[in-house]
Each structure stands twice: as C-alpha cells, then as structure tokens.
C-alpha cells in the first residue's frame, strides 16, 4: 500500500437515495456494504429509504445467516476464507472502481458468489475482493450479498397470498441489486448498458436462474457460468433444481416441526436456522422454486428462454472439480505401473481405455490425473448447454476447461474454485495456485479473457491463443493449461467413457 484516503468531501458519490462515502487505497476507490434494497422476511425486496447527509460505505455489510452452525474453517489452504458477522439485514453490495467519472462508462462485472443457494457470501473468499480486477482490468467490480437457504427459498405461497414470491426472493434480491446498479453505477464510473453477471458453482446457477427471469432482462448484457450447470436434462429434485410440489412438501415439514407457519415469519433467525437443521439433514434442496415471481423454471425443464438469444455467454469448468484425495507426493515421479494400478482400482476393466482417452484429450497434462477425471462434474452438462445455446442464440457462446496444475501437494489439477483467484487477478492471495512463472501466465490468460468478454462479448486478447466460439460445426473449447490451446471435441471420447 502506497496511499490511503478516507475523509470528508472525498470519495463521495450521490446515489438516487443519498450520498455515500467510501475510501481510496492506492489508485482504487472502494465502497463497501452499500445497501441496494430492504426486505421483510420472506417478502420481495423494496428500494432503500432515502437519507440525509452522508452515509459511510467503508465496512463490508452483514452476510446472510448460514444454516450450518457453528461455521468452522476448513480447506483453507485451497480456498482461503474470510468469516464475517451474519444478519438478515444482508442486502448489500461492494464496489471497486478506478474512477468516479460518470462519463467513464467502464464495463461492470457483477460477481454472484458460490455456495449453492444455501451458503457462502460476497466476501467469503479473500480472492473475491475486486480491487485488482478494477485496477488491471479497467472495469467496475461489484460483489453482491443476498438471501440464501430458508430465508431466500421457502415457498409459503400456499399459506398466504402475500408470500407468492417467497420461494425465490433470494434471486429477486439479485434482480433488485442489478436494478440498483442500473440506476446508480454511472456515478461510480460504470456503464449501465454494459453489465456482465458471472459466478462460480452456485453463483453460476444464479446466472442461469436470472436468465430464466424476465424481470432481469435489460439489466445485464453478458453472462459467464463457471462450474454452475448440473444435469441439464436430468430430473428435477437433483442438486440445484426442485419442483414446486417438492418445495411445498418441504415447507409443510418445516411448518409441522415448528407448529405454526406464522411462527416462521417472526421467530429469531437463530431459531429458524435451528429448526431447519432439526427438520432436514441435507440442505441442497434450497433452490429457486418454479413459479415464484417470474421464474419459469430451470432450462433443463422448460428450455432456454429465446429472449436471451442476444446475450453472449461464456461457460466452463475445471478438469478435476471434486477429485480430492490424491497422494500428496510428486505426481511426476509416479511410474507407469503405479498409474495403471491406480487406474484399475478406479475404473476396473475400463482403465486402459480411460487412460488412452485422457492422453488424447490432454496431451500436455500428466496422465496421472486420469485417476481423478471421474466423476466428471459439470463437463458433460457444459457441452450439453453449449449445444443448446449454439442452436438457439444469435450471440456467441464460448466454452472452456481449466487444466492448470498447481504445485501444492506434489501437484494438484484444477479443482472446484481454482479459477477464481486468476479471474480476480488475486493469485497472490491464494498460495495453493502457485506453480512458478506459469502462475502469472495463466493469470494473464484467464483474467484478460474474462475482462475482455465483459468489455465486448469476445474473450480474445494478445496474451492468449485464438479462442473460437462454440458453433454447431465447430465445438471449440479453450483449454487453459501449459500451454493453453483451443480445440474442437478434444475430450469427446473421454466424456463418453466417464458418463457411463
């Protein structure tokens, strides 16, 4: 840090509701904990009340209460976390920008955090901070908190007409945040006509959900889905998808547990969370409910909305999303016999076929990682989405796979969340992504692809090989590796083997 300024008359911005004061660290302005809406429990968000004077925006706001308590640290070496006070008063966002010139019209990148629809928050990972993204990308970086779990997705519509939207207020919160951005972001140097929504895991699911909601149309102009598509053609009631009937049955169970549905609207939030833990053992069913608000339903059930055909989309995943548990030894020293034995233990009679398909798909990756290629989380569904998107959209769709090897534990292939430090230009905050000079090569390749896509809908830049869009005739996929390459149907045989 070379400079820090926070004082009267400096970094003050007039929004529609009142004046906010942030601060400037080095060459980036920060505005934290900005209230974009207010809401009563289980009800749709409403605009914030105007205020007199100057409101301070120098502290991160509360994050949504989590069902699981107490929240303990874990996996910190791979994805370092920040733990923060929780409250239902969590409808806030954070802004990082290099300029407060309303005429700057910089692209706006709105990050939707992961954690399914049940947990996480906008500042949970240290690498979510947007100062470097604003600094090196010349964009306005925004991260958003909103309601989750039972607070965001409990369907009370059968009990009172005043709660018709309760099964999806968590995503309606995001629509309210996008509306606030549309109305105010020019004062922070941003272009309300060039807004990209992007997110990873549950955040990617939130992107697809917003694209299924007419109320969000016109409030975003590009979309990036990172490891956020699951079972596009699968049945409902799988992860990140629920039916209206199942949602109502879950509500009934919770009501029976507490004895009176109205009690759910008034009990202290700690009691509500405890009631959820006592009623359910698995909480991944807390997802947007079809028919709540104007959410038509998951694209796997109702199809992609043709109204989004002019939205450029980038979509992809990591090569070994959830493949943890490989030995903490130098992967480069494993012998061919050791690899084949490990493959046989994982894949049985298919071991040799999987190994050969992996070598063909990823010739520049140590084939030891073929052991960890299954389960192929997200990859088949990314391909399915690209096929459907290319068939209906006028705008391009760009597909990617991250195949980057970190040096941690003797070598670790790209895991769930591995791309996030790179796309925020925060690799230095996450030691586990370190792999010598390749760290900075991959950061440049991915970071500028993300910000260029936000700027123009095209991720290409001069530090990356040419990235072709996915089309019906060219199933192009950017493989972020060492080196990176854009290939067509590169892993079709591997996916076919591991989908079985």
C-alpha positions in Angstrom: 0.0 0.0 0.0 1.3 3.4 -1.1 -1.6 5.6 -0.1 -5.0 5.6 1.7 -7.6 8.4 1.8 -10.8 8.5 3.7 -12.0 11.9 4.6 -14.9 14.4 4.4 -15.6 15.5 0.8 -13.5 12.7 -0.7 -14.8 9.6 -2.5 -18.3 10.8 -2.1 -20.9 9.7 -4.6 -24.5 10.8 -4.9 -26.9 7.9 -5.5 -30.6 8.1 -6.0 -31.2 7.6 -2.3 -28.4 9.7 -0.9 -24.7 10.3 -0.7 -22.2 7.5 0.0 -18.6 8.0 1.2 -16.0 5.3 0.5 -12.3 5.4 0.5 -9.3 5.2 -1.8 -6.4 2.8 -1.4 -3.6 3.4 -3.8 -5.4 4.0 -7.1 -8.7 2.2 -6.5 -11.9 3.5 -4.8 -13.8 1.1 -2.5 -17.4 1.3 -1.4 -18.4 -1.5 1.0 -21.6 -2.6 2.4 -23.8 -0.5 0.1 -27.5 -1.2 0.8 -29.3 -1.8 -2.5 -32.7 -2.8 -1.1 -34.5 -3.7 2.1 -36.9 -6.6 2.8 -39.1 -8.2 5.4 -38.6 -11.9 6.0 -39.9 -14.0 3.0 -41.0 -10.9 1.1 -39.7 -9.3 -2.1 -37.1 -6.6 -1.7 -38.1 -2.9 -1.8 -36.0 0.2 -2.6 -33.9 1.6 0.3 -35.2 4.7 2.1 -33.6 8.0 1.2 -31.3 9.6 3.7 -30.0 13.0 4.6 -26.3 13.7 4.9 -23.5 11.3 4.1 -23.7 7.5 4.7 -20.5 5.7 5.3 -19.6 2.8 2.9 -16.3 1.8 4.4 -17.2 -1.5 6.1 -18.4 -4.7 4.5 -22.1 -5.3 5.3 -23.6 -8.3 7.1 -23.7 -11.6 5.3 -26.7 -13.9 5.1 -27.2 -16.2 8.1 -26.0 -19.8 7.4 -27.9 -22.9 8.3 -24.9 -24.8 9.5 -23.6 -23.6 12.8 -21.1 -23.1 14.2 -19.2 -22.3 10.9 -15.8 -23.8 11.2 -12.8 -23.2 8.9 -11.8 -26.0 6.5 -10.0 -26.3 3.2 -8.2 -23.0 3.9 -5.1 -23.9 2.0 -7.0 -24.4 -1.2 -9.6 -21.7 -0.8 -8.7 -19.2 2.0 -11.9 -17.8 3.6 -13.0 -14.7 5.5 -15.6 -15.2 8.2 -17.9 -12.3 8.9 -21.0 -11.4 11.1 -24.3 -12.6 9.9 -27.7 -10.9 9.8 -31.0 -10.9 7.8 -30.1 -7.3 7.0 -27.8 -8.6 4.3 -29.0 -6.9 1.1 -25.7 -5.1 0.3 -23.1 -4.9 -2.3 -19.4 -3.8 -2.7 -17.9 -1.7 -5.4 -14.3 -1.2 -6.6 -13.5 1.3 -9.3 -10.6 3.4 -10.6 -12.7 6.4 -11.4 -15.8 8.2 -10.3 -16.3 10.0 -13.6 -19.9 9.4 -14.8 -18.6 9.7 -18.3 -16.0 6.9 -18.0 -18.5 4.2 -18.9 -16.4 1.3 -17.8 -17.7 -2.3 -18.1 -19.4 -3.5 -15.0 -18.7 -7.0 -13.7 -21.2 -8.3 -11.1 -20.0 -11.4 -9.1 -22.5 -13.8 -7.8 -20.9 -15.9 -5.1 -20.9 -19.7 -4.8 -22.1 -22.0 -2.0 -25.1 -23.4 -3.8 -28.2 -21.4 -2.9 -27.7 -22.3 0.7 -24.4 -20.7 1.9 -21.5 -18.5 1.1 -21.3 -14.7 0.7 -19.9 -11.9 -1.4 -16.7 -11.6 0.7 -16.3 -15.2 1.9 -13.1 -15.9 -0.1 -10.3 -13.4 0.2 -9.8 -13.6 -3.6 -13.3 -12.2 -4.2 -12.0 -8.7 -3.4 -12.3 -6.6 -6.6 -9.6 -4.0 -6.3 -7.1 -5.7 -8.6 -9.9 -6.5 -11.1 -10.7 -2.8 -11.3 -7.0 -1.8 -11.3 -5.7 -4.1 -14.0 -8.9 -4.6 -16.0 -10.3 -1.1 -16.2 -13.7 -2.4 -15.1 -16.1 -1.6 -12.2 -16.1 -4.7 -10.0 -19.2 -5.5 -7.9 -19.9 -8.3 -5.5 -23.4 -9.0 -4.1 -24.9 -10.4 -0.9 -28.4 -11.7 -0.9 -30.7 -14.0 1.0 -30.0 -17.7 0.9 -31.3 -21.1 2.2 -34.7 -20.9 4.0 -34.6 -17.1 4.0 -34.4 -17.0 0.2 -36.3 -20.0 -1.0 -39.0 -21.1 1.5 -42.3 -21.5 -0.5 -45.1 -20.1 1.7 -47.4 -19.4 -1.2 -50.0 -22.0 -0.1 -50.3 -20.3 3.3 -50.8 -16.6 2.4 -51.0 -14.8 -0.9 -48.7 -12.1 0.5 -45.9 -14.7 0.1 -46.3 -15.6 -3.5 -42.7 -14.8 -4.3 -41.2 -16.3 -1.1 -39.8 -19.4 -3.0 -37.4 -17.2 -4.9 -36.8 -13.9 -3.1 -33.1 -14.8 -2.9 -32.8 -14.4 -6.7 -35.3 -11.5 -6.7 -32.8 -9.8 -4.4 -30.2 -10.1 -7.2 -32.6 -8.6 -9.7 -33.0 -5.7 -7.2 -29.2 -5.4 -7.0 -29.0 -5.3 -10.8 -31.7 -2.6 -10.8 -29.7 -0.6 -8.2 -26.6 -1.0 -10.4 -28.5 0.1 -13.5 -29.8 3.3 -11.7 -26.5 4.3 -9.9 -23.4 2.7 -11.3 -22.6 5.5 -13.8 -21.8 7.6 -10.7 -19.1 5.1 -9.9 -17.6 5.2 -13.4 -19.6 2.3 -14.8 -21.7 1.7 -17.9 -25.2 0.6 -17.0 -25.5 -0.5 -20.6 -22.6 -3.0 -20.3 -23.1 -5.2 -17.3 -21.8 -8.8 -17.0 -23.2 -11.2 -14.5 -20.8 -14.0 -13.6 -20.5 -16.6 -10.9 -19.0 -19.9 -9.9 -20.7 -23.1 -8.7 -24.0 -21.8 -7.1 -23.1 -18.4 -8.5 -23.1 -19.9 -12.0 -26.5 -21.4 -11.1 -27.7 -18.0 -10.1 -26.6 -16.6 -13.5 -28.7 -19.3 -15.3 -31.6 -18.6 -13.0 -31.5 -14.8 -13.7 -31.5 -15.7 -17.4 -34.8 -17.5 -16.9 -36.4 -14.5 -15.3 -38.0 -11.8 -17.5 -37.7 -9.2 -14.7 -33.9 -9.2 -15.1 -34.0 -8.6 -18.8 -32.1 -5.5 -19.9 -30.2 -5.3 -16.6 -27.3 -7.4 -17.8 -25.7 -7.9 -21.2 -23.2 -10.7 -20.9 -23.2 -13.9 -18.8 -20.4 -16.2 -17.5 -21.2 -19.5 -15.9 -18.4 -21.2 -14.1 -18.9 -24.8 -12.8 -22.6 -24.0 -12.4 -24.5 -26.3 -14.8 -25.7 -29.6 -13.4 -27.8 -32.3 -15.1 -29.4 -30.1 -17.7 -31.5 -32.9 -18.9 -31.9 -34.7 -15.6 -35.0 -35.0 -13.5 -36.0 -32.2 -11.1 -35.1 -32.6 -7.3 -31.5 -33.1 -8.1 -28.8 -30.6 -6.9 -29.7 -27.0 -7.8 -33.2 -27.9 -9.0 -36.5 -28.5 -7.3 -40.2 -28.9 -8.3 -43.0 -26.7 -7.0 -44.5 -29.8 -5.4 -41.3 -30.8 -3.6 -40.8 -27.3 -2.3 -44.3 -27.2 -0.9 -43.7 -30.6 0.8 -40.5 -29.3 2.4 -42.4 -26.3 3.6 -45.0 -28.5 5.2 -42.4 -30.5 7.0 -40.9 -27.3 8.5 -44.3 -25.9 9.4 -45.2 -29.2 11.2 -41.9 -29.1 13.1 -42.5 -25.6 14.5 -46.3 -26.0 14.9 -47.4 -22.8 13.2 -46.4 -21.3 9.8 -46.7 -17.8 11.1 -44.1 -18.5 13.7 -41.6 -18.9 10.8 -42.1 -15.3 9.9 -41.4 -13.9 13.4 -39.1 -16.2 15.3 -35.5 -15.1 15.8 -33.3 -16.1 12.9 -31.2 -18.3 15.1 -34.3 -20.4 16.0 -35.3 -20.6 12.3 -31.9 -21.9 11.4 -32.0 -24.4 14.2 -35.5 -25.6 13.1 -34.1 -26.2 9.6 -31.2 -28.2 11.0 -33.6 -30.3 13.1 -36.0 -30.9 10.2 -33.6 -31.6 7.3 -30.3 -33.4 7.1 -29.4 -32.2 3.5 -30.0 -28.6 2.6 -29.1 -28.5 -1.1 -32.8 -28.5 -1.9 -32.9 -24.8 -1.0 -33.1 -23.6 -4.6 -35.4 -21.3 -6.7 -38.9 -22.6 -6.9 -40.6 -22.6 -10.4 -43.5 -20.1 -10.5 -42.2 -18.0 -7.6 -42.0 -14.5 -9.0 -41.5 -14.8 -12.8 -39.0 -17.7 -12.6 -40.2 -20.0 -15.4 -38.1 -22.9 -14.2 -34.7 -24.5 -14.9 -33.7 -24.6 -18.6 -33.5 -28.4 -18.3 -37.2 -28.5 -17.7 -38.6 -25.5 -19.7 -35.8 -24.8 -22.1 -33.6 -21.7 -22.7 -35.6 -18.5 -22.9 -35.4 -17.2 -26.5 -35.5 -13.7 -25.1 -31.8 -14.2 -24.0 -30.6 -15.2 -27.5 -28.7 -11.9 -27.9 -26.7 -12.4 -24.6 -23.1 -13.6 -25.2 -22.3 -16.5 -22.8 -19.0 -18.0 -21.6 -19.3 -21.3 -19.8 -16.9 -23.9 -18.5 -15.4 -25.8 -15.5 -12.3 -27.3 -14.0 -10.9 -30.6 -15.1 -10.8 -32.2 -11.7 -13.6 -30.4 -9.8 -14.1 -32.6 -6.8 -11.2 -35.1 -7.3 -9.6 -34.7 -3.9 -7.7 -37.4 -2.1 -4.8 -38.0 -4.5 -1.5 -38.7 -2.6 0.5 -35.7 -1.5 3.5 -36.8 -3.5 5.3 -35.7 -6.6 2.9 -36.8 -9.4 5.8 -36.6 -11.9 7.6 -39.5 -10.2 4.7 -42.0 -10.5 5.7 -45.0 -12.7 3.6 -46.3 -15.5 2.9 -49.4 -13.4 1.7 -47.3 -10.4 -0.5 -45.2 -12.6 -2.2 -48.2 -14.3 -2.7 -49.9 -10.9 -4.4 -46.8 -9.6 -6.4 -46.5 -12.8 -7.6 -50.1 -12.4 -8.6 -49.5 -8.8 -10.8 -46.6 -10.0 -12.0 -47.7 -13.4 -11.7 -51.5 -13.5 -11.8 -53.0 -16.9 -12.0 -49.6 -18.5 -8.7 -48.4 -17.0 -6.7 -48.6 -20.2 -9.4 -47.1 -22.4 -9.8 -44.2 -20.0 -6.0 -43.6 -19.8 -5.7 -43.5 -23.6 -8.7 -41.2 -24.0 -7.2 -38.9 -21.3 -3.9 -38.8 -23.0 -5.5 -37.9 -26.3 -7.7 -35.2 -24.7 -5.0 -33.6 -22.6 -1.6 -34.5 -24.1 0.1 -31.7 -22.1 -1.2 -32.9 -18.8 0.4 -35.5 -16.6 -1.7 -38.6 -17.3 -1.6 -39.4 -13.6 -4.6 -37.1 -13.3 -6.7 -39.5 -15.4 -7.2 -41.2 -12.0 -9.0 -38.1 -10.8 -11.0 -37.4 -14.0 -14.2 -39.0 -12.6 -16.7 -38.0 -11.5 -16.8 -35.6 -14.4 -18.6 -32.9 -12.5 -20.1 -30.2 -14.9 -18.2 -31.2 -18.0 -20.9 -33.2 -19.8 -23.5 -30.6 -18.9 -21.3 -27.7 -20.1 -21.2 -29.5 -23.5 -24.9 -30.0 -23.5 -25.6 -26.4 -22.7 -23.2 -25.2 -25.4 -25.1 -27.4 -28.0 -28.4 -25.9 -26.9 -27.2 -22.4 -26.7 -25.5 -22.5 -30.1 -28.7 -23.9 -31.7 -31.0 -21.1 -30.4 -28.8 -18.0 -29.8 -27.7 -15.2 -32.1 -24.9 -14.2 -29.7 -21.8 -16.4 -29.4 -21.1 -19.0 -26.7 -17.5 -19.6 -25.6 -16.6 -22.9 -23.9 -13.6 -23.6 -21.6 -11.9 -26.2 -19.4 -9.3 -25.2 -16.8 -6.5 -27.8 -16.9 -3.9 -26.0 -14.7 -1.6 -27.9 -12.4 -0.7 -26.3 -9.1 2.4 -27.3 -7.2 0.5 -27.9 -3.9 0.7 -31.4 -2.5 3.2 -32.6 -5.1 0.8 -31.5 -7.9 -2.9 -30.8 -7.9 -5.0 -30.4 -11.0 -7.6 -27.6 -11.3 -10.2 -28.0 -8.5 -13.6 -26.5 -7.7 -12.9 -22.7 -7.3 -9.4 -22.9 -8.8 -10.1 -20.3 -11.4 -11.4 -17.6 -9.1 -8.1 -16.1 -7.9 -7.0 -15.8 -11.5 -10.1 -14.1 -12.8 -9.9 -11.5 -10.0 -6.2 -11.1 -10.5 -5.7 -12.2 -7.0 -3.4 -15.3 -7.4 -1.0 -13.8 -4.9 -3.7 -14.2 -2.2 -4.1 -18.0 -2.7 -0.8 -19.8 -2.3 -2.3 -23.1 -3.4 -2.5 -21.9 -7.1 1.3 -21.4 -7.2 3.3 -23.0 -9.9 6.2 -20.8 -10.6 6.1 -18.5 -13.6 3.2 -20.4 -15.0 1.1 -18.9 -12.3 1.4 -15.4 -13.9 1.0 -16.7 -17.4 -2.3 -18.4 -16.5 -3.5 -15.4 -14.6 -2.9 -13.1 -17.5 -4.6 -15.6 -19.9 -7.7 -16.0 -17.8 -8.0 -12.6 -16.3 -7.9 -10.7 -19.6 -10.2 -13.2 -21.2 -12.8 -12.5 -18.5 -12.5 -8.7 -18.6 -12.4 -8.6 -22.4 -15.5 -10.7 -22.6 -17.1 -8.2 -20.2 -16.0 -5.4 -22.4 -17.1 -6.7 -25.8 -18.6 -10.1 -25.6 -15.3 -11.6 -27.1 -12.7 -13.0 -24.7 -9.8 -12.9 -27.1 -6.6 -10.9 -26.3 -3.0 -10.8 -27.3 -1.7 -13.0 -24.4 -3.9 -16.0 -25.3 -4.2 -18.2 -28.4 -7.2 -17.6 -30.6 -10.4 -18.6 -28.8 -13.1 -19.6 -31.3 -16.8 -19.6 -30.3 -18.7 -22.9 -30.0 -20.9 -23.5 -33.0 -22.9 -26.4 -34.5 -20.0 -27.1 -36.8 -17.0 -26.3 -34.5 -17.3 -27.5 -30.9 -14.4 -25.2 -29.9 -13.2 -25.3 -26.3 -10.4 -23.2 -24.8 -8.2 -25.4 -22.6 -6.4 -23.2 -20.0 -3.2 -25.2 -19.4 0.5 -25.2 -20.0 0.3 -24.4 -22.8 -3.3 -23.3 -23.4 -5.0 -24.4 -26.7 -8.3 -24.1 -28.4 -9.5 -27.5 -29.8 -12.7 -29.0 -31.1 -14.3 -32.1 -29.4 -11.0 -32.7 -27.7 -12.4 -34.9 -24.9 -15.4 -36.4 -26.6 -14.2 -40.0 -26.2 -13.2 -39.4 -22.5 -16.6 -37.8 -21.7 -18.4 -40.7 -23.4 -16.4 -43.2 -21.3 -16.9 -41.4 -18.0 -20.6 -40.6 -18.4 -21.4 -44.3 -18.3 
